[in-house]
Every structure is written in structure tokens, then in C-alpha cells.
Amino acid sequence: MILKRTHFLLLVVLSGLLFGMSLLVTASVRAEVPQTLPKRFQTGAPRATLLEFYAQWCHTCQRMEPIINRLEREAGQDLRLVRLDIEALGNKSLSHQYEVSGTPTYFLYDKEGKLIFKMEELISSSLLQTMVYKATGLSKAVKLPKRRSDGFQAIETSQNPFLLVSFHDEQCVPCKNANGFTALLEENYADTLSTVELTLDEEGVKKYRKSFSLRSMPSYALIDQEGFLLMKQDKALSPADKKTIWRYIQLIQAGQP
């Protein structure tokens, strides 16, 4: 009886040790998520590579297929698209290495093969498109006009990673109601977001606003430090829009390595 108990205790201890070792192995694998593009995908010389982990039964993957195909057509040779079925025998170890827990999941690499963005279980197709456009050169950073008013100084000197530019004029009633709203955004997210208000009578503002293809008043452009357009809105911001902007910023930050 004593011998059986001893064997039982030994089995419990051994099981615990094996479980602990499995956790260590898993942790070591997860620590090796590729920050550079695996050599097997380094063919040609595109400006960006997009890895897509998908599954045949995944409805979201099916809905994304025409969008991804369009991005591939638009970017041409500037985008290398690699589709990986997570259930295919040769892709299972790679899916585990990339910590793919849901589909579709995307990893975007630049021309040097460095990971620049990831999106797990697609949350925003428009954001994915924005990041691919930026990486492949389909979108360009919007430059400040050469002749401009002092109002642009806040854009030039901003140290935050994101900037919300609002366009309005003195005759626009909705614009007056929206002014305090953008200030509240900056107050709430001071370390991440700067806000700048530009009026159309300032020098260079009309030309700058036109660069974003904005027409209504008020209108808004969310840009990064390099001047790339991340999202825009041709109407006054609502409380729901405030949440959308902040959610968009969170998704971008979450996707950066």
C-alpha cells in the first residue's frame, strides 16, 4: 500500500515537472516570433511583404480575399503577398512560431525584411489597407506647403506620434461647437495625440486641406509624425467619433513590434 502511494506521488511530481518544462518550451518558442522576414519568403525585391495566415473555413478570411487581391493588384511588384493556410501540414510549425491564435492574422514587413506591423484576427480592413499603402508607396506623406502661416508651427514641432488636424472657418457654426471637442481629445491623450486647428483664411491651409481630399466644414485628418494620412472625416466629430479615433490609434500602436 505504501509502495503504491509512493509510485502515485512520483507520478504526480513527474507530471508537474513535465508540465513545467512544456511551459518553458512554449515560452521559448513565443520569444522567437520573427522580427525579420524568414529567408524562405525573401524572393525578388518588393517594397513590402504581407504574410496572411488564414483557414479555408474562416468566413472573415473569405470576405477579406477580394480586398487583399485588390491590394496586390494596386501595389504590383511593390508587394509580395504570402498566403499561409494554418491547417496545411507545412505551415503548422510556422503558425505556432508566429503565435497565430485566430484567423485572419497579418504580418507586414518592409523592404529590408523588418516587421513593421501586425494585426491579429482582423479588426480593421481600412487600417490594414492604410499600412500596406504606406509600406508600398501607394500613399505619400503629405508635405506642408512652402508658404504657410504660423498656425502650421504646431504641426512642425509636435513630438507626439499622432496628430489630429481640424479645418474650419469663422463662418462655420458646427466648427465653433467642435473646437472644444478636439482640445478635450488632446487633454485626455496628451502623451500620444496632439491637436491642431487651422482656419481656411490662414496662408497655405486651403492647399494643405486639399491634399487630404477634404471638402466639408469642419473636417479632420489624423496623421502620423511622418505626415502619412491614417484616417479622415468630412464632418463634425461626435462622441462616438472620439472613441473611433482613439481606437484607431490603439490598433496602430498594438500592431507595432
C-alpha positions in Angstrom: 0.0 0.0 0.0 2.8 2.3 0.9 4.6 1.4 -2.3 1.6 2.3 -4.4 1.3 5.7 -2.7 5.0 6.3 -3.3 4.5 5.5 -7.0 1.5 7.7 -7.2 3.4 10.7 -5.6 6.3 10.1 -8.0 3.9 10.2 -11.0 2.3 13.5 -9.7 5.8 15.1 -9.3 6.9 13.8 -12.7 3.8 15.1 -14.3 4.3 18.5 -12.7 7.9 18.7 -13.9 6.9 17.7 -17.5 4.1 20.4 -17.5 6.6 23.0 -16.2 9.0 22.0 -19.0 6.3 22.3 -21.6 5.5 25.8 -20.4 9.2 26.7 -20.7 9.4 25.3 -24.2 6.3 27.2 -25.2 7.7 30.4 -23.7 10.9 30.0 -25.5 9.1 29.4 -28.8 6.9 32.5 -28.3 10.0 34.6 -27.6 11.2 33.8 -31.1 8.4 35.4 -33.1 10.2 36.5 -36.3 11.1 40.2 -36.3 12.7 39.7 -39.7 11.2 38.0 -42.7 12.0 34.3 -42.9 14.5 33.6 -45.7 12.1 31.2 -47.5 10.0 34.3 -48.4 12.8 36.6 -49.4 12.5 36.4 -53.2 12.5 39.3 -55.6 12.9 42.9 -54.3 9.4 44.2 -53.3 9.0 47.3 -51.0 6.9 45.2 -48.6 5.8 41.7 -47.8 2.4 40.8 -46.3 2.0 37.4 -44.6 -1.6 36.3 -44.3 -2.5 33.4 -42.0 -5.9 32.1 -43.0 -8.1 29.0 -42.8 -10.4 27.5 -45.5 -13.4 27.6 -43.1 -12.8 31.2 -42.0 -15.7 33.5 -43.1 -13.7 36.7 -42.4 -10.8 35.4 -44.5 -13.3 34.8 -47.4 -14.6 38.4 -47.0 -11.1 39.7 -46.9 -9.9 37.8 -50.0 -11.1 40.4 -52.6 -9.7 43.3 -50.5 -6.3 41.5 -50.3 -6.4 40.7 -54.0 -7.1 44.4 -54.8 -4.2 45.5 -52.7 -1.9 43.0 -54.5 -3.1 44.4 -57.9 -2.7 48.0 -56.9 0.8 47.5 -55.4 2.0 45.3 -58.2 5.7 44.4 -57.8 6.0 46.5 -54.7 4.1 44.0 -52.6 4.9 40.3 -52.0 1.8 38.5 -50.8 2.3 35.2 -48.9 -0.9 33.3 -48.0 -0.5 30.5 -45.4 -3.2 28.0 -44.6 -2.8 27.3 -40.9 -4.1 23.8 -41.4 -1.7 22.9 -44.1 0.9 20.4 -42.8 3.9 22.6 -43.8 2.5 25.7 -42.1 1.6 24.4 -38.7 5.0 25.0 -37.1 5.2 28.5 -38.7 1.7 29.3 -37.3 2.9 28.3 -33.9 6.1 30.3 -34.2 4.0 33.4 -35.1 1.6 32.7 -32.2 -1.4 32.7 -34.6 -4.4 32.1 -32.4 -7.1 33.2 -34.8 -7.7 34.0 -38.5 -7.1 36.0 -40.5 -3.8 37.3 -39.0 -1.4 39.6 -40.9 2.3 40.4 -40.6 3.7 43.3 -42.7 7.4 43.5 -43.4 9.3 46.4 -45.1 11.8 46.0 -48.0 14.6 45.2 -45.6 12.6 42.3 -44.2 11.9 44.1 -40.8 8.5 43.6 -39.2 6.7 46.9 -39.1 3.0 46.0 -38.4 0.9 43.1 -37.3 -2.9 42.6 -37.0 -4.3 39.5 -35.2 -7.8 38.3 -36.1 -8.6 41.1 -38.5 -10.1 44.1 -36.7 -10.0 46.9 -39.3 -9.6 46.3 -43.0 -9.2 50.0 -43.6 -6.3 50.2 -41.2 -4.6 47.2 -42.8 -5.0 48.9 -46.2 -3.6 52.1 -44.8 -0.5 50.4 -43.5 0.1 48.5 -46.8 -0.4 51.7 -48.8 2.3 53.4 -46.6 4.7 50.4 -46.8 4.4 50.0 -50.6 4.5 53.7 -51.5 0.9 53.8 -52.7 0.3 56.6 -50.3 2.7 59.5 -49.8 3.4 61.7 -46.8 1.5 65.0 -47.1 4.0 67.8 -47.1 3.4 71.1 -45.5 3.0 74.0 -48.0 6.1 76.1 -48.6 4.3 79.3 -47.9 2.3 78.9 -44.7 1.1 80.7 -41.7 2.3 80.4 -38.1 -0.6 78.0 -37.5 1.5 75.2 -39.0 4.2 75.6 -36.4 2.3 73.2 -34.0 2.5 70.5 -36.7 6.2 71.0 -37.3 7.1 71.0 -33.6 4.8 68.2 -32.3 6.6 65.4 -30.5 3.6 63.0 -30.3 3.3 60.1 -32.6 -0.2 61.2 -33.8 -1.6 64.5 -34.8 -5.3 65.4 -35.4 -5.6 68.4 -37.7 -9.0 70.1 -37.8 -10.0 72.5 -40.6 -12.7 75.2 -40.0 -13.5 78.8 -40.8 -15.1 81.7 -38.8 -18.5 81.4 -40.5 -18.9 77.7 -39.8 -21.3 77.2 -36.8 -20.6 73.4 -36.4 -16.9 74.3 -36.3 -17.4 76.5 -33.2 -19.1 73.7 -31.4 -16.4 71.3 -32.3 -13.4 73.3 -31.2 -13.6 72.3 -27.5 -14.0 68.7 -28.6 -10.6 68.4 -30.2 -9.0 70.1 -27.2 -10.6 67.5 -24.9 -9.1 64.8 -27.0 -5.6 66.2 -26.6 -6.2 66.7 -22.9 -7.2 63.0 -22.4 -4.4 61.6 -24.6 -1.6 64.2 -24.1 1.3 61.8 -24.4 0.0 60.3 -27.7 -2.1 62.8 -29.6 -1.6 66.4 -30.5 -4.4 68.5 -32.0 -4.1 71.5 -34.3 -6.9 73.8 -35.5 -6.3 75.5 -38.9 -8.7 78.2 -40.3 -9.1 78.5 -44.1 -8.1 82.2 -44.1 -4.6 81.3 -43.0 -2.0 81.1 -45.6 -1.4 77.6 -47.0 -4.4 76.0 -45.2 -6.6 75.6 -48.3 -3.8 73.9 -50.2 -3.0 71.6 -47.3 -6.6 70.7 -46.7 -7.0 69.8 -50.4 -4.1 67.3 -50.1 -6.3 65.2 -47.9 -9.3 65.4 -50.4 -11.4 67.0 -47.7 -14.4 69.2 -48.7 -16.8 69.8 -45.8 -16.6 72.0 -42.8 -15.4 71.1 -40.2 -13.2 68.3 -41.4 -10.4 66.3 -39.8 -7.2 64.4 -40.8 -5.4 62.0 -38.4 -1.7 61.8 -39.4 1.4 60.3 -38.0 4.7 62.0 -37.4 5.9 61.5 -41.0 2.7 63.1 -42.4 1.0 60.0 -43.6 -2.8 60.1 -43.5 -4.2 57.4 -41.2 -7.9 58.4 -41.3 -10.0 61.4 -42.2 -13.5 62.7 -41.6 -15.6 65.2 -43.6 -18.0 66.2 -40.8 -18.1 67.4 -37.2 -16.9 64.9 -34.6 -19.4 63.2 -32.3 -18.6 61.4 -29.0 -18.7 58.1 -31.0 -16.1 59.5 -33.4 -13.8 60.4 -30.5 -13.9 56.7 -29.5 -13.2 55.7 -33.1 -10.1 57.9 -33.4 -8.7 56.7 -30.1 -9.5 53.0 -31.0 -7.7 53.5 -34.4 -4.6 54.9 -32.6 -4.7 51.9 -30.1 -4.8 49.4 -33.0 -1.8 51.1 -34.7 0.2 51.0 -31.5 -0.8 47.4 -30.8 0.3 46.4 -34.3 3.8 47.8 -34.0 6.6 45.4 -32.9 
